[in-house]
Structure formats: C-alpha cells, structure tokens
Amino acid sequence: MAASDTVKNILCLGTEINEILETLIVRGQKSGEVRKEVVPVLTVYVLSTSIDSLLALAETKGKFICAQNGMTEEEFLDYGFRQIINSILEVRI
C-alpha cells in the first residue's frame, strides 16, 4: 500500500469517526441530554482537541499534577474526561 493510500484511509476513518460523533451529539440534543446551543460538527473538533490535550498533559506533567493534588493518574484522567463531557451536557455527571 502506498503512503498516499494510507493517508487517504486515515482521513476516511477520521471522517467516519467524526460523523458518528456528530450523529451521537445530535441524538443527545433530541433526547435532551446535550445542550441545544451546541453546534454538533464544531463540537466534535473541540472535544477531540480537548481530549488530545488532556492526554498530552497527562503524559508530560501527569505525575507532577497527580502528586500535587493527591490523586492517581486514573483519577486525574477521569476528572478531565468528566469536565470535557460536562461542557456539552444539560445535566452534569
């Protein structure tokens, strides 16, 4: 498989994932779980970026942050993921 084919496959997979996430956000809006003012397609990108940044922070400074706050890396990531998802929900979890 050529490098250009690999890149195309990765882009296609990313697009499929984004479309699935967008569909889930729309479904959540219809059910009342996701805030109505959320723009689904933009939210997919913001959530993805937030998760990437959280994971990068955990990788580079996780031990320091956890030691400073008396928590495990799992607790830190759980806290971070809840903060991210709560940014779009009607009722916080």
N, C-alpha and C positions, 0 to 999 in steps of 0.2 A: 504494500500500500504506500503510495507516495505521500510526502509530507503535506501537500495541499489537500489530499483526500482526508487525512487525519484531522486537519484544521476544520474542514467542512463538516466532518462528522461531529467534532466537538461543538461547533457552532450550532448545528442542528439539534444536538442533545440539549444544549443550554436553552435554546429557543423552546423546545418541548417542555422542559422543566419550568421555565418562566410562564408558559401558557397554562400549565397545570396549576401553578401557584396563583396565577391571576384568577382562574376559574374558582379556586377554593376561597379566595378573598371575596369574589362576587357572591358566591353561595353563602358565605358568612354574613355579608351585608343583607342578603334576602332573609336570612334567618334571624337577624337582629343581633348577632354576636360581634360583628365587625362594624365599626362606626361608619355611618353613611357618607361622611365627607371624605373618606379615604379614596384616593384615586388608584384603582387596582394595579394598573400597569406600572405606574411610578412607584407604588409601594413595594412591588416585587424587587425592584432595583435597590430601594432604600433598605429593605430588610436584608437582602443579600449582602450589601455592603456593610451593614451593621454587624451581621454575623461574622463576616470575614475579619472585620476589625476587632471584634471581641476575641476571636480565636488567635489572631496575631498578638493581641495584648497578653493573652494567657500564655502564649509561647515565649514572649520576650520578657515579660515582667510578672508573670503569674506567681512565681514563688515569693517575690517581694510583696506583692499585693495581698496574697493569702497570709503570709506571716504577719504583716501589718494589721490585718483585720481578723486574725484568729480563725481562719476558715481553710477548708481543703480546696484544691483546685476544682473538684466536682461541685462544691457549694458555690464557688465563685462563678463558674460557668452557668450553673442553674439560675443564680441570681441574674446574671447578664441576659440569658435567654428569656427569662420572665419579663425583664424590663423591656426588651425588644418587642416581644409579642404583645405586652400590655399597651404599647404605643398605638395599637390599632383596634384594640378590643373595646366594646361598650362597657363590659364589667371586667375589672382586673382579676387576674388569677393569682 
